Amino acid sequence: MPIYIPALGTAVLNDIAGTTGWNVTGTGALRISSAAKIIATSRIFVNTNTGSFGQFVPAFSRASALRRGVIAQVSNTPAATGFRANLGLFNPNPPTVTVRLEARDPAGAAVAPNTNTVPGSSHSRPATPV
């Protein structure tokens, strides 16, 4: 769905996946492209009976996506009761990719190797938590 933004203009899209937006279900990624330079950011927000949670997620270029051999780190501590770390994988390219994930203990030993196949132009959440 194209959205036209004039030069030096802005656009705010509220609840783009919900019923007031594009009314989509499931999970995925949002691709933003432009013939001119553009800055984009997103805010993930949830409002519950016990409070609210939100975070900003900056946009990045396709060329800046993780490449083969790049290591990303997600950290969580057992002392953080009630907190967890989630992982989602997105493949913006046409060919299918295989992603190898490892959880490591404090000594650095691999404790939960996991291999995931992500089809082209799609996303995946690891079936087995790492």
Backbone as a chain_set.jsonl record, in Angstrom:
{"seq": "MPIYIPALGTAVLNDIAGTTGWNVTGTGALRISSAAKIIATSRIFVNTNTGSFGQFVPAFSRASALRRGVIAQVSNTPAATGFRANLGLFNPNPPTVTVRLEARDPAGAAVAPNTNTVPGSSHSRPATPV", "coords": {"N": [[0.845, -1.176, 0.0], [0.917, 2.008, -1.06], [2.154, 4.99, 0.443], [2.137, 8.354, 0.307], [4.438, 10.873, 0.901], [5.088, 14.223, 1.227], [7.954, 16.269, 0.245], [10.074, 17.097, 2.936], [8.069, 16.41, 4.658], [6.0, 14.547, 7.025], [4.752, 11.384, 8.187], [2.464, 9.7, 10.177], [1.564, 6.61, 11.194], [-0.807, 4.971, 12.785], [-1.328, 2.005, 14.663], [-0.859, 0.066, 12.55], [-1.068, -2.642, 11.905], [-3.385, -3.428, 13.083], [-7.008, -3.238, 13.48], [-7.592, -0.601, 12.886], [-5.783, 0.002, 11.013], [-4.103, -1.657, 8.499], [-5.298, -4.023, 8.964], [-4.183, -6.696, 9.363], [-3.155, -10.066, 10.15], [-1.09, -12.125, 12.292], [2.528, -12.322, 12.241], [5.367, -10.397, 11.113], [7.373, -8.403, 8.9], [7.938, -4.956, 8.167], [8.439, -3.347, 5.225], [10.009, -0.508, 4.078], [10.356, 1.701, 1.482], [11.905, 4.098, -0.674], [12.396, 6.51, -3.266], [13.8, 8.744, -2.683], [15.923, 10.022, 0.004], [15.078, 8.849, 3.231], [13.874, 8.791, 6.586], [13.04, 6.479, 9.027], [11.205, 5.113, 11.777], [9.962, 2.943, 14.346], [7.425, 2.247, 16.765], [6.754, -0.017, 19.192], [4.046, -1.016, 21.076], [2.14, -1.871, 23.898], [-0.79, -1.97, 25.807], [-1.884, -2.88, 28.92], [-3.903, -4.321, 31.621], [-2.258, -4.219, 33.811], [-0.42, -2.277, 33.314], [1.697, -0.568, 30.914], [3.79, -1.192, 28.05], [6.431, -0.302, 25.995], [8.573, 0.205, 23.167], [11.098, 1.674, 21.084], [11.957, 0.96, 17.747], [14.501, 1.219, 15.595], [14.703, 1.869, 12.06], [16.516, 0.167, 9.443], [18.778, -0.124, 6.685], [18.439, -2.472, 3.973], [20.913, -3.416, 3.2], [22.226, -3.224, 5.586], [21.371, -5.309, 7.096], [21.864, -8.305, 9.045], [24.585, -10.355, 8.089], [26.104, -13.335, 6.702], [28.131, -14.889, 9.05], [27.99, -12.881, 10.92], [27.555, -12.076, 14.283], [24.928, -11.939, 16.511], [23.733, -10.857, 19.685], [21.679, -11.893, 22.299], [20.658, -11.306, 25.469], [19.833, -12.554, 28.681], [18.96, -12.882, 32.091], [18.712, -15.339, 34.696], [17.906, -14.237, 37.057], [16.136, -12.298, 36.425], [13.218, -12.439, 36.998], [10.14, -13.079, 35.484], [10.768, -11.871, 33.126], [11.762, -12.184, 29.706], [13.563, -13.19, 26.761], [12.959, -12.678, 23.385], [13.108, -13.975, 20.055], [13.164, -13.252, 16.664], [13.352, -14.062, 13.24], [14.079, -12.688, 10.075], [14.031, -12.947, 6.617], [14.969, -11.045, 4.046], [15.548, -11.605, 1.444], [15.211, -13.288, -1.796], [16.113, -16.129, -1.967], [15.949, -19.126, 0.086], [17.228, -19.289, 3.42], [19.499, -20.739, 5.808], [19.706, -20.659, 9.247], [21.811, -20.824, 11.984], [21.569, -21.2, 15.392], [22.79, -20.726, 18.699], [22.607, -21.312, 22.142], [24.43, -20.326, 24.95], [26.142, -21.273, 27.943], [27.246, -19.654, 31.07], [29.989, -20.284, 31.057], [30.6, -20.402, 28.428], [30.06, -22.649, 26.935], [28.273, -24.407, 24.399], [24.859, -24.986, 24.749], [22.365, -25.344, 23.654], [22.015, -25.957, 20.661], [20.542, -24.946, 17.567], [18.948, -25.162, 14.488], [17.504, -23.281, 11.927], [15.332, -22.915, 9.156], [14.637, -20.399, 6.927], [12.356, -19.328, 4.693], [12.544, -17.472, 1.556], [11.861, -13.976, 1.594], [10.339, -13.962, 3.965], [9.424, -14.609, 7.437], [10.447, -16.038, 10.61], [10.0, -17.682, 13.717], [12.051, -19.202, 16.021], [11.348, -22.619, 16.581], [12.144, -24.103, 18.772], [13.009, -22.84, 21.842], [15.943, -20.905, 22.352]], "CA": [[0.0, 0.0, 0.0], [1.76, 3.202, -1.095], [1.841, 6.162, 1.255], [2.873, 9.448, -0.294], [4.868, 11.873, 1.868], [5.719, 15.32, 0.484], [9.292, 16.656, 0.689], [10.112, 17.682, 4.279], [6.835, 16.057, 5.347], [6.009, 13.398, 7.922], [3.543, 10.558, 8.209], [2.305, 8.889, 11.376], [0.615, 5.533, 10.916], [-1.142, 4.339, 14.056], [-1.899, 0.664, 14.665], [-0.889, -0.333, 11.148], [-1.456, -4.04, 11.728], [-4.678, -3.654, 13.725], [-8.248, -2.969, 12.757], [-7.62, 0.78, 12.402], [-4.755, 0.135, 9.985], [-4.24, -2.545, 7.343], [-6.083, -5.168, 9.415], [-3.477, -7.939, 9.054], [-2.955, -10.946, 11.291], [0.19, -12.813, 12.292], [3.722, -11.519, 12.461], [6.122, -10.167, 9.895], [8.212, -7.218, 8.855], [7.441, -3.857, 7.357], [9.484, -2.834, 4.334], [9.789, 0.878, 3.694], [11.288, 2.06, 0.414], [11.684, 5.427, -1.21], [13.371, 6.94, -4.265], [14.579, 9.795, -2.018], [16.34, 9.665, 1.354], [13.966, 8.831, 4.176], [14.175, 8.304, 7.927], [11.863, 5.778, 9.555], [11.335, 4.443, 13.064], [8.687, 2.354, 14.752], [7.222, 2.097, 18.205], [5.943, -1.178, 19.549], [3.404, -0.595, 22.308], [0.999, -2.66, 24.356], [-1.414, -1.43, 27.0], [-2.558, -3.973, 29.626], [-4.511, -3.961, 32.903], [-1.206, -4.019, 34.813], [0.502, -1.239, 32.866], [1.986, -0.557, 29.494], [5.167, -1.437, 27.667], [6.694, 0.158, 24.641], [9.975, 0.405, 22.797], [11.313, 2.152, 19.729], [12.783, 0.091, 16.918], [14.929, 2.014, 14.446], [14.772, 1.203, 10.756], [17.855, 0.052, 8.882], [18.744, -0.484, 5.273], [18.575, -3.893, 3.665], [22.353, -3.7, 3.19], [22.697, -3.274, 6.972], [20.866, -6.519, 7.754], [22.934, -9.232, 9.406], [25.083, -11.177, 6.994], [26.793, -14.551, 7.091], [29.274, -14.703, 9.921], [27.755, -11.829, 11.898], [27.012, -12.64, 15.521], [24.055, -11.08, 17.297], [23.656, -11.358, 21.056], [20.494, -11.64, 23.091], [21.07, -11.686, 26.81], [18.81, -12.553, 29.712], [19.487, -13.459, 33.318], [17.692, -16.053, 35.453], [17.444, -13.398, 38.163], [15.114, -11.39, 35.906], [11.951, -13.156, 37.062], [9.054, -12.457, 34.749], [11.261, -11.312, 31.878], [12.256, -13.182, 28.766], [14.105, -12.652, 25.517], [12.332, -13.283, 22.216], [13.926, -13.884, 18.856], [12.488, -13.428, 15.396], [14.264, -14.021, 12.103], [13.433, -12.231, 8.851], [14.87, -13.097, 5.439], [14.448, -10.133, 3.036], [16.043, -12.011, 0.124], [14.41, -14.344, -2.432], [16.438, -17.527, -1.655], [15.836, -19.642, 1.448], [18.48, -19.286, 4.166], [19.557, -21.564, 7.01], [20.278, -19.895, 10.35], [22.217, -21.659, 13.118], [21.533, -20.467, 16.649], [23.317, -21.45, 19.851], [22.572, -20.713, 23.474], [25.663, -20.69, 25.659], [26.127, -21.074, 29.386], [28.216, -18.633, 31.475], [31.363, -20.697, 30.734], [30.786, -20.32, 26.985], [29.759, -23.928, 26.279], [26.987, -24.458, 23.699], [23.912, -25.849, 25.462], [21.112, -25.539, 22.908], [22.134, -25.619, 19.241], [19.249, -24.941, 16.895], [19.048, -24.746, 13.09], [16.214, -22.826, 11.412], [15.265, -22.587, 7.744], [13.733, -19.268, 6.722], [12.117, -19.144, 3.26], [12.746, -16.127, 1.042], [10.85, -12.93, 1.843], [9.428, -14.344, 5.053], [9.953, -14.551, 8.792], [10.343, -17.264, 11.387], [10.381, -17.685, 15.129], [12.57, -20.552, 16.299], [10.389, -23.531, 17.22], [12.703, -24.472, 20.066], [13.672, -21.667, 22.417], [17.383, -21.029, 22.552]], "C": [[0.889, 1.237, 0.0], [1.233, 4.304, -0.189], [2.716, 7.283, 0.709], [3.154, 10.518, 0.753], [5.557, 12.986, 1.085], [7.125, 15.6, 1.031], [9.19, 17.416, 2.004], [8.847, 17.391, 5.079], [7.034, 14.884, 6.288], [4.716, 12.621, 7.756], [3.564, 9.767, 9.497], [1.216, 7.869, 11.07], [0.36, 4.8, 12.228], [-1.739, 2.957, 13.835], [-1.98, 0.074, 13.258], [-1.307, -1.779, 10.925], [-2.861, -4.314, 12.257], [-5.85, -3.23, 12.865], [-8.345, -1.535, 12.269], [-6.579, 1.024, 11.319], [-5.05, -0.765, 8.808], [-4.959, -3.842, 7.686], [-5.446, -6.5, 9.001], [-3.34, -8.769, 10.32], [-1.588, -11.6, 11.183], [1.338, -11.873, 12.584], [4.457, -11.335, 11.148], [6.972, -8.928, 10.011], [7.55, -6.176, 7.966], [8.594, -3.338, 6.521], [9.092, -1.438, 3.881], [10.807, 1.208, 2.616], [10.901, 3.424, -0.14], [12.752, 5.736, -2.248], [14.281, 8.029, -3.687], [14.984, 9.322, -0.625], [15.152, 9.797, 2.301], [14.462, 8.318, 5.518], [12.901, 7.666, 8.459], [12.195, 5.2, 10.923], [9.98, 3.837, 13.385], [8.625, 2.264, 16.266], [6.286, 0.922, 18.409], [5.359, -0.874, 20.919], [2.259, -1.537, 22.638], [0.505, -2.056, 25.671], [-2.201, -2.553, 27.663], [-3.178, -3.465, 30.925], [-3.462, -3.658, 33.967], [-0.187, -2.963, 34.399], [0.734, -1.315, 31.374], [3.468, -0.788, 29.262], [5.336, -0.947, 26.243], [8.186, 0.272, 24.404], [10.034, 0.922, 21.373], [12.228, 1.188, 19.005], [13.206, 0.917, 15.706], [14.918, 1.199, 13.161], [16.235, 1.087, 10.341], [17.74, -0.408, 7.448], [18.899, -1.986, 5.092], [20.045, -4.304, 3.672], [22.922, -3.808, 4.606], [22.194, -4.495, 7.726], [22.038, -7.449, 8.061], [23.295, -10.113, 8.225], [25.771, -12.409, 7.557], [28.013, -14.212, 7.945], [29.092, -13.618, 10.968], [27.081, -12.444, 13.118], [26.164, -11.582, 16.213], [23.941, -11.682, 18.69], [22.347, -10.936, 21.684], [20.816, -12.152, 24.478], [19.89, -11.61, 27.768], [19.4, -13.238, 30.93], [18.391, -14.198, 34.071], [17.141, -15.231, 36.611], [16.327, -12.461, 37.735], [13.767, -12.107, 35.848], [10.865, -12.376, 36.328], [9.485, -11.826, 33.441], [11.741, -12.438, 30.986], [12.84, -12.457, 27.554], [13.45, -13.404, 24.367], [13.233, -13.085, 21.011], [13.052, -14.121, 17.638], [13.505, -13.289, 14.281], [13.486, -13.561, 10.882], [14.434, -12.329, 7.711], [14.307, -12.185, 4.343], [14.813, -10.525, 1.609], [15.19, -13.125, -0.47], [14.804, -15.777, -2.043], [16.234, -17.868, -0.179], [17.209, -19.597, 2.118], [18.364, -20.222, 5.363], [20.301, -20.765, 8.075], [20.584, -20.845, 11.492], [22.284, -20.78, 14.351], [22.12, -21.345, 17.753], [23.073, -20.647, 21.112], [23.823, -21.201, 24.188], [25.513, -20.406, 27.141], [27.196, -20.044, 29.778], [29.677, -18.992, 31.173], [31.641, -20.66, 29.235], [30.492, -21.605, 26.235], [28.383, -23.87, 25.624], [26.07, -25.44, 24.411], [22.635, -26.116, 24.676], [21.289, -25.149, 21.451], [20.785, -25.785, 18.541], [19.468, -24.45, 15.462], [17.653, -24.431, 12.576], [16.325, -22.514, 9.93], [14.229, -21.483, 7.583], [13.556, -19.076, 5.216], [12.343, -17.691, 2.849], [11.568, -15.223, 1.322], [9.852, -13.333, 2.912], [10.15, -14.276, 6.39], [9.769, -15.89, 9.486], [10.656, -16.96, 12.832], [10.884, -19.082, 15.411], [11.548, -21.389, 17.053], [10.857, -23.938, 18.607], [13.391, -23.259, 20.638], [15.162, -21.945, 22.57], [17.797, -20.233, 23.762]], "O": [[1.565, 1.489, 0.998], [0.026, 4.517, -0.075], [3.938, 7.14, 0.665], [2.239, 11.013, 1.412], [6.512, 12.722, 0.355], [7.445, 15.208, 2.154], [8.323, 18.275, 2.168], [8.582, 18.06, 6.078], [8.115, 14.297, 6.34], [3.72, 13.137, 7.25], [4.601, 9.216, 9.864], [0.089, 8.228, 10.73], [1.233, 4.084, 12.719], [-2.553, 2.759, 12.933], [-3.046, -0.366, 12.825], [-1.844, -2.111, 9.868], [-3.463, -5.33, 11.912], [-5.702, -2.909, 11.686], [-9.096, -1.258, 11.334], [-6.498, 2.121, 10.767], [-6.108, -0.664, 8.186], [-5.205, -4.669, 6.808], [-6.095, -7.332, 8.366], [-3.401, -8.238, 11.429], [-0.993, -11.627, 10.105], [1.149, -10.774, 13.104], [4.192, -12.046, 10.178], [7.254, -8.461, 11.114], [6.709, -6.493, 7.125], [9.62, -2.931, 7.064], [7.994, -1.216, 3.371], [12.005, 1.012, 2.819], [9.745, 3.841, -0.084], [13.888, 5.277, -2.127], [15.405, 8.211, -4.154], [14.45, 8.331, -0.127], [14.339, 10.716, 2.193], [15.376, 7.496, 5.571], [11.818, 8.241, 8.355], [13.341, 4.839, 11.188], [8.973, 4.181, 12.766], [9.649, 2.213, 16.948], [5.179, 0.877, 17.871], [6.097, -0.511, 21.835], [1.503, -1.946, 21.757], [1.3, -1.681, 26.533], [-3.095, -3.126, 27.04], [-2.994, -2.303, 31.287], [-3.735, -2.927, 34.918], [0.818, -2.783, 35.086], [0.044, -2.044, 30.661], [4.292, -0.603, 30.158], [4.472, -1.163, 25.394], [8.964, 0.419, 25.346], [9.151, 0.654, 20.56], [13.171, 0.658, 19.592], [12.369, 1.278, 14.879], [15.104, -0.018, 13.184], [17.088, 1.825, 10.835], [16.741, -1.002, 7.044], [19.429, -2.677, 5.962], [20.384, -5.408, 4.099], [23.976, -4.412, 4.808], [22.559, -4.694, 8.885], [23.079, -7.381, 7.409], [22.432, -10.556, 7.466], [25.993, -12.504, 8.764], [28.816, -13.35, 7.59], [29.957, -13.448, 11.827], [26.148, -13.238, 12.991], [26.626, -10.47, 16.469], [24.045, -12.898, 18.849], [21.954, -9.772, 21.614], [21.206, -13.308, 24.643], [19.055, -10.712, 27.672], [20.267, -14.101, 30.79], [17.249, -13.739, 34.091], [16.04, -15.494, 37.094], [15.641, -11.889, 38.582], [13.239, -12.352, 34.763], [10.697, -11.173, 36.529], [8.647, -11.295, 32.712], [12.085, -13.519, 31.463], [12.625, -11.26, 27.364], [13.394, -14.634, 24.378], [14.022, -12.142, 20.958], [12.288, -15.085, 17.592], [14.424, -12.476, 14.376], [12.353, -13.995, 10.671], [15.561, -11.846, 7.827], [13.272, -12.507, 3.76], [14.423, -9.84, 0.663], [14.513, -13.839, 0.269], [13.911, -16.59, -1.805], [16.335, -17.002, 0.69], [18.229, -19.837, 1.472], [17.269, -20.466, 5.87], [21.394, -20.256, 7.83], [19.709, -21.595, 11.924], [22.96, -19.751, 14.364], [21.96, -22.566, 17.735], [23.307, -19.439, 21.143], [24.221, -22.357, 24.042], [24.858, -19.448, 27.55], [27.969, -19.605, 28.927], [30.515, -18.099, 31.047], [32.779, -20.862, 28.809], [30.655, -21.654, 25.016], [27.435, -23.35, 26.212], [26.446, -26.588, 24.651], [21.894, -27.039, 25.013], [20.772, -24.114, 21.029], [19.995, -26.661, 18.891], [20.112, -23.421, 15.256], [16.725, -25.218, 12.763], [17.306, -21.913, 9.494], [13.092, -21.608, 8.04], [14.507, -18.701, 4.53], [12.336, -16.791, 3.69], [10.415, -15.655, 1.29], [8.656, -13.076, 2.781], [11.329, -13.932, 6.462], [9.036, -16.759, 9.014], [11.473, -16.091, 13.136], [10.214, -20.058, 15.074], [10.957, -20.937, 18.033], [10.042, -24.1, 19.516], [14.273, -22.692, 19.994], [15.58, -23.062, 22.874], [18.979, -20.204, 24.108]]}, "num_chains": 1, "name": "protein.A"}
